[in-house]
Amino acid sequence: MNFMKRALLSMKARKGRTILQLIIFTVVSVLILSGFTIQSAANKSAELARQELGGTVTLTVDREKQMQQQQEESSSSSDSGDSSTTKEPPKFESSPISIDSANDLAELNHVKSYNYYSSTQALADSFDPIESSGDSSSTDSDSSTTENGEGMQMPEGGGGQMTNADLSVSGLLDSATSTDFDEGTSELVKGKAITSDNADDNVVLIEQTLADQNDLSVGDTISIKSSDESTSVELKIIGIYETSSSGDDMAANFSFLNPYNKLYVPIAVANTLKGDDYTDTVDSAVYTMDDAANIDAFEKAAKNVSSVDWDTFKLDANDTLYQQMVGPIENVASFSQNVVYIVSIAGALILALLVMMQVRERKYEMGVLLAIGEKRSKLIAQFFTEILVVALISFVLAGFSSHFVAQVAGNQLLSQQTESTQTTTTTQQSGGPGGSAQGGPGGNGGPGGDTSGFSSLTSNQEEIKELDIQVTLEDMLKMGGIGIGIAFIAVALPAATILRMNPKTILTKQE
């Protein structure tokens, strides 16, 4: 009798054991296929998120190195015994970045977009600013702060009294991609945004409240002066925006910190107000990568750009948002991979145990077949056929059901991982190193900005709450390969018992 026919007859005769094997193999197959589909969906979601969010790298002054050098110079002067030199505390010094140097980095690979920032303060000339209740702009300079990029700038010369100002002027290359507008803190409601095409134009974006107070609209012209009143600039209003920022505690004391008094202008206008020393320079340059995974490659290439003085400037990579959003997805993918390994090993061992028990119960049948001349290899092939038929049926069942299992399990895992990540991030922001407010290029933490830049940016990005689970042919082939491998292992282990069988001994004992 053909061994395949015997296998089918044996399965029919032992329906209970066959059904048990089918249930076990189906569960194993569903879990394996679910693991592969979750992993594929997670990898796809991570790839899309990485491309969408990218990551930013900021070229800015290396303040730490600057302070360290000043401290070393001060210490060196003290050690030399020069009593005529008065020891001065370390202080921040203005070190603008050449636009040409910033452009050299913008031409490197992996840069999807970039923006430049140059900030200063100014005086309203032809209109009235929104006054803060406790405006004390002329108080001692100790009340001031220094921000990198867009923020409050100390007057040069150290005159002891801070120059009066009631406007915060944010020079930028493209307002639409700037931090304030990108994160949703500011929103253009009338007119058009500032772009690179306006680089040489005297144009401005003003806040809605400021415009309403002064009956200003798109197309009107306003005049502002530099904080030392030496330079006056006329600006055409091309857009009006609304801000959701409430400012910080100091905004109540300084009008130029009031978010309603923040003007967005092209970089050249801001530099004109700052003085001739700032022509064709920027305070910081922010480069958005085409893929967050390319940040390291960009930084390595940037270090080879000789036009940038790397003793003065540094690159700050910021892929925090990407890591926060993609981290849970990668954890789910890693977990699903571990599930595949564990289920495969456990399934192989369980099925091998069942086959071994089956071989032991069918020793007499094996002995009779061997006694009439059946080859041992065909006996092994018979057992393999029985398992393979069960496997093929389970593959079909798994193909229909694994999608639903994977969708529920994947989304549940993602939800748990996301909640865990948010809890960790909140803890770090409130009490850890990430908890302090940092003024960035967009002005958060600086004039007119709030202290929740990262939180605002995160909340305005759509969380990845669900995985797009799709059972692909590739996943089915992977599951089939592993399933057949499990079937082979399940038969290979008890095969040693069949090969050692002596038909005469078996039949004699049976009698």
C-alpha positions in Angstrom: 0.0 0.0 0.0 1.3 3.5 -0.8 2.7 5.3 2.2 0.6 8.4 1.4 -2.6 6.5 1.3 -1.7 4.9 4.6 -1.1 8.4 6.0 -4.6 9.5 5.0 -6.2 6.4 6.3 -4.3 6.7 9.6 -5.5 10.3 10.0 -9.1 9.3 9.4 -8.9 6.5 11.8 -7.3 8.7 14.5 -9.6 11.7 14.2 -9.1 12.9 17.7 -5.4 13.0 17.5 -5.5 14.6 14.1 -7.8 17.4 15.3 -5.5 18.0 18.3 -2.5 18.3 16.0 -4.5 20.6 13.7 -5.5 22.9 16.6 -1.9 23.1 17.9 -0.5 23.7 14.4 -3.1 26.3 13.6 -2.4 28.2 16.8 1.3 28.1 16.1 0.8 29.2 12.5 -1.5 32.1 13.5 1.0 33.4 16.1 3.9 33.1 13.7 2.0 34.8 10.8 0.7 37.5 13.2 4.2 38.1 14.4 5.5 38.6 10.8 2.6 40.8 9.8 2.9 43.0 12.9 6.6 43.2 12.3 6.1 44.2 8.7 3.5 46.8 9.6 5.7 48.2 12.3 8.7 48.5 10.1 6.6 50.2 7.4 5.0 52.6 9.9 8.5 53.4 11.3 9.8 54.1 7.8 6.9 56.4 6.9 7.2 58.2 10.2 11.0 58.6 9.7 10.5 60.1 6.3 7.7 62.3 7.4 9.2 63.7 10.5 12.8 63.6 9.4 15.0 65.2 12.0 16.6 68.6 12.4 20.2 69.5 12.9 21.0 73.0 14.1 24.2 74.9 13.3 24.8 77.3 16.3 27.5 78.8 18.4 29.2 76.3 20.7 28.5 78.2 24.0 30.0 75.5 26.2 33.3 75.6 24.3 33.2 79.4 24.3 32.7 79.6 28.1 35.4 77.0 28.6 37.9 79.0 26.6 37.1 82.2 28.5 37.5 80.3 31.8 40.9 78.9 30.7 42.1 82.4 29.6 40.9 83.9 32.9 42.7 81.1 34.8 45.8 81.6 32.7 45.9 85.3 33.5 45.5 84.6 37.2 48.3 82.1 37.2 50.7 84.5 35.5 50.4 86.9 38.4 49.3 89.9 36.4 47.6 92.0 39.1 46.9 94.8 36.7 44.4 92.7 34.9 41.0 92.7 36.5 39.5 89.2 36.4 36.1 89.3 34.6 33.5 86.6 34.8 32.9 84.5 31.6 30.2 86.0 29.3 28.5 85.1 26.1 29.8 86.8 23.0 28.0 87.3 19.8 29.3 85.0 17.0 27.1 85.3 13.9 27.3 82.6 11.3 28.1 83.6 7.7 25.3 82.9 5.3 27.8 81.5 2.8 28.9 78.9 5.4 25.3 78.0 6.2 24.6 77.6 2.5 27.5 75.3 2.1 25.9 72.9 4.6 22.5 73.3 3.0 24.0 71.9 -0.2 25.0 68.6 1.4 23.1 65.3 0.8 20.1 64.4 2.9 19.0 68.0 3.5 15.3 68.2 2.6 14.8 71.8 3.7 16.5 74.5 5.8 15.7 77.7 7.6 17.9 80.5 8.9 17.2 82.7 12.0 18.4 86.2 13.0 16.8 88.0 15.9 16.9 91.4 17.6 14.7 93.9 19.4 13.3 97.2 18.0 11.1 100.2 18.8 7.7 100.8 17.2 7.8 104.1 15.3 4.6 104.6 13.3 2.3 102.5 15.5 1.8 101.6 19.2 3.0 98.3 20.6 0.9 96.2 23.0 2.1 97.3 26.4 2.8 94.9 29.2 1.3 95.7 32.5 4.6 96.0 34.4 6.8 97.2 31.6 10.3 97.9 33.0 12.4 97.6 29.9 14.9 100.1 31.3 15.7 98.2 34.4 19.1 96.9 35.2 20.7 94.5 32.7 20.8 91.7 35.2 17.1 91.1 34.5 17.9 90.2 30.9 18.7 86.8 29.4 20.5 85.7 26.4 19.0 83.2 24.0 20.6 81.4 21.1 18.8 82.0 17.8 15.7 83.9 18.5 15.8 85.5 21.9 16.7 88.5 24.0 20.1 89.9 23.1 22.3 91.9 25.5 23.5 95.2 24.2 27.1 95.4 23.1 29.4 97.5 25.2 27.9 96.6 28.5 26.7 100.0 29.5 24.9 98.7 32.6 21.5 100.0 31.4 19.6 97.9 28.9 18.6 99.6 25.7 14.8 100.3 25.6 12.8 98.1 23.1 9.2 97.2 22.7 9.2 94.8 19.8 10.8 91.4 19.2 12.0 91.0 15.6 12.5 87.5 14.3 14.4 87.4 11.0 13.9 84.2 9.1 14.3 82.6 5.6 10.8 81.0 5.4 8.1 81.7 8.0 5.9 78.7 7.0 8.6 76.2 8.0 9.8 78.1 11.1 9.3 76.5 14.5 6.5 78.7 15.6 4.4 78.2 12.5 5.3 74.5 12.0 4.4 73.6 15.6 1.1 75.6 15.4 2.0 78.3 18.0 1.6 80.9 15.2 -0.9 80.6 12.4 -1.1 82.8 9.3 -4.7 84.1 9.0 -4.4 86.8 6.3 -2.0 87.5 3.5 1.0 85.3 2.6 4.0 83.9 4.3 7.6 85.1 4.1 9.7 83.0 1.7 13.2 83.0 0.3 11.8 85.2 -2.6 11.4 88.0 0.0 15.0 87.9 1.1 15.7 91.4 -0.2 12.3 92.9 0.5 11.2 95.1 3.4 8.2 93.1 4.4 6.7 91.9 7.7 4.2 89.6 9.4 2.4 91.1 12.4 0.2 89.6 15.0 -3.6 90.0 14.7 -4.0 91.8 18.1 -1.3 94.3 17.2 -2.9 94.9 13.8 -6.4 95.4 15.3 -5.2 97.9 17.9 -3.5 100.0 15.2 -6.1 99.5 12.5 -3.4 97.8 10.3 -4.2 95.4 7.5 -2.3 93.6 4.7 -0.7 96.1 2.3 -0.2 98.8 4.9 3.3 100.1 5.8 4.8 100.5 9.2 8.0 101.9 10.5 10.3 100.6 13.2 13.6 101.7 14.7 16.6 99.8 16.0 16.8 99.7 19.8 19.5 102.4 19.8 17.3 104.5 17.4 20.2 104.8 14.9 18.4 102.9 12.1 14.8 103.2 10.8 13.2 100.7 8.5 9.8 100.9 6.7 8.1 97.6 6.2 5.1 96.5 4.1 2.7 94.1 5.9 2.2 91.1 3.7 0.6 88.8 6.3 -1.2 88.8 9.6 -0.9 85.8 12.0 -2.5 84.7 15.3 -0.5 83.4 18.2 -1.6 80.9 20.8 1.4 81.7 23.0 0.8 83.3 26.3 4.4 84.3 26.7 6.4 83.6 29.8 6.5 85.3 33.3 8.9 88.0 32.0 6.4 89.1 29.3 4.5 91.0 31.9 7.5 93.2 32.6 8.9 93.7 29.1 6.8 94.7 26.1 9.2 93.1 23.6 8.6 89.8 25.3 4.9 90.1 24.7 4.0 87.5 22.0 1.7 90.1 20.4 4.7 92.4 19.7 6.6 89.8 17.7 7.3 90.7 14.1 8.5 88.2 11.5 10.8 89.7 8.8 13.4 88.6 6.2 16.9 88.0 7.6 18.3 91.1 5.9 15.8 93.4 7.7 16.8 91.9 11.1 20.4 92.3 10.3 19.9 95.9 9.2 18.5 96.7 12.6 21.3 94.9 14.4 24.1 96.8 12.5 26.7 96.5 9.8 28.6 93.8 11.7 25.7 91.4 11.1 25.4 91.9 7.3 25.0 88.5 5.5 25.0 86.6 8.8 22.5 84.5 10.8 22.2 83.5 14.5 21.5 79.9 13.7 20.7 77.6 10.8 18.3 74.6 11.1 18.5 71.8 8.5 15.7 69.3 8.2 16.8 65.8 7.0 15.0 63.7 4.5 15.3 60.9 6.9 16.2 60.9 10.6 18.4 57.9 10.0 20.7 60.2 7.9 21.5 62.6 10.6 24.8 60.9 11.4 25.8 60.9 7.7 25.0 64.6 7.4 27.0 65.5 10.5 30.1 63.6 9.2 29.9 65.3 5.9 29.4 68.7 7.5 32.6 68.3 9.5 34.5 68.3 6.2 33.1 71.7 5.2 36.1 74.0 5.8 34.1 77.2 5.5 32.6 76.6 9.0 34.8 77.3 12.0 34.2 74.2 14.1 36.1 75.7 17.0 33.3 78.3 17.3 30.2 76.5 16.0 28.7 73.1 16.5 25.9 70.9 15.2 23.0 70.0 17.5 21.0 67.0 16.3 17.4 66.9 17.3 15.5 63.7 16.5 13.6 63.6 19.9 10.2 63.7 18.3 11.1 61.0 15.9 12.4 58.8 18.7 9.4 59.4 20.8 6.9 58.5 18.0 8.9 55.6 16.4 10.2 54.1 19.7 7.0 52.4 20.5 6.7 51.0 17.0 10.2 49.6 17.1 9.5 48.0 20.5 6.4 46.3 19.0 8.4 45.0 16.1 11.1 43.6 18.4 8.4 42.0 20.6 6.7 40.4 17.6 10.1 39.0 16.4 10.6 37.4 19.8 7.1 35.9 19.6 8.0 34.3 16.3 11.2 32.7 17.8 9.5 31.5 21.0 6.4 30.1 19.2 8.4 28.3 16.6 10.6 26.6 19.2 7.7 25.7 21.4 5.5 24.5 18.5 8.3 22.2 17.2 8.8 20.7 20.6 5.1 20.2 21.3 4.4 18.6 17.9 7.5 16.4 18.2 6.3 15.2 21.6 2.9 14.3 20.1 4.5 12.4 17.2 6.8 10.5 19.5 3.8 9.4 21.6 2.0 8.4 18.4 5.0 6.3 17.3 5.1 4.6 20.6 1.4 3.7 20.4 1.8 2.4 16.8 4.9 0.2 17.3 2.9 -3.0 16.4 1.8 -1.3 13.1 5.3 -0.3 12.4 6.6 -3.8 13.2 4.1 -5.5 10.8 5.0 -3.1 8.0 8.7 -3.7 8.6 8.2 -7.4 8.7 6.5 -7.5 5.3 9.4 -5.5 3.7 8.4 -1.9 4.0 11.4 0.4 4.1 12.0 2.5 7.2 12.3 5.7 5.1 8.7 5.2 3.9 7.5 4.8 7.5 9.2 8.2 8.3 7.7 9.7 5.1 4.3 8.4 6.2 4.5 10.3 9.5 5.8 13.4 7.7 2.9 13.3 5.3 0.4 13.1 8.2 2.0 16.2 9.8 2.3 18.0 6.4 -1.4 17.6 5.6 -2.3 19.0 9.0 0.2 21.9 8.4 -1.3 22.8 5.0 -4.8 23.0 6.5 -3.5 25.1 9.4 -1.8 27.5 6.9 -5.1 28.1 5.2 -6.9 28.7 8.5 -4.0 31.0 9.7 -4.2 33.0 6.5 -7.8 33.9 7.1 -7.7 34.5 10.8 -4.2 36.0 11.5 -5.1 39.4 10.1 -7.7 40.0 12.9 -5.5 38.6 15.6 -2.5 40.7 14.4 -4.6 43.8 14.2 -5.9 43.5 17.8 -2.7 42.4 19.3 -0.5 44.9 17.4 -2.7 47.9 18.3 -2.9 46.8 21.9 0.9 46.5 22.1 1.4 49.8 20.3 -1.0 51.5 22.7 0.8 50.1 25.8 4.2 51.1 24.4 3.1 54.6 23.5 1.6 55.2 26.9 4.8 54.0 28.5 6.9 56.3 26.3 4.6 59.3 27.0 5.0 58.6 30.8 8.7 58.5 30.5 8.9 61.7 28.4 6.6 63.6 30.8 8.8 62.6 33.7 11.9 63.7 32.0 10.3 67.1 30.9 9.0 67.8 34.4 12.0 66.8 36.5 14.8 65.5 34.3 17.2 67.1 31.9 14.5 67.6 29.4 12.3 69.4 31.8 13.8 72.9 31.5 12.6 75.2 28.8 15.1 75.9 26.1 14.9 78.8 23.7 15.2 77.5 20.2 15.3 78.9 16.7 11.6 79.3 16.6 11.6 81.6 19.6 10.3 79.2 22.3 11.6 80.3 25.6 12.6 83.6 24.1 10.7 86.7 23.3 7.2 86.0 22.4 7.7 82.3 22.8 6.4 79.9 25.4 8.3 77.3 27.4 6.6 74.3 25.9 8.1 74.1 22.5 8.7 70.4 22.5 5.4 69.6 24.1 3.6 71.8 21.6 5.4 70.2 18.7 4.6 66.7 19.9 1.0 67.5 20.4 0.6 68.9 16.9 2.0 65.8 15.4 -0.5 63.0 14.8 0.4 60.0 16.9 0.7 56.6 15.3 -2.2 54.9 17.1 -2.8 52.0 14.7 -0.7 49.7 12.6 -1.8 49.0 9.1 -1.9 45.2 9.3 -1.8 43.5 5.9 -1.1 39.8 5.3 1.3 39.7 2.4 2.5 36.9 0.2 6.0 37.3 1.7 4.7 36.8 5.2 2.8 33.7 4.1 5.9 32.2 2.5 7.9 32.9 5.7 5.2 31.3 7.8 5.0 28.3 5.4 8.8 27.9 5.5 8.8 27.9 9.3 5.8 25.6 9.5 7.3 23.0 7.2 10.5 23.3 9.2 8.5 22.6 12.4 6.9 19.6 10.8 10.3 18.3 9.7 11.7 18.7 13.2 8.6 17.1 14.7 9.2 14.0 12.6 13.0 14.0 12.7 13.1 13.6 16.5 11.0 10.4 16.7 12.6 9.1 13.4 15.5 7.7 15.4 13.0 5.5 17.3 11.7 4.1 14.0 15.2 3.4 12.6 16.1 1.4 15.7 13.0 -0.8 15.4 13.5 -4.6 15.1 10.3 -6.1 13.7 10.9 -9.5 15.2 11.4 -8.1 18.7 8.3 -5.9 18.3 6.0 -8.7 17.2 7.3 -11.1 19.8 6.7 -8.6 22.6 3.3 -7.8 21.2 2.3 -11.4 21.3 
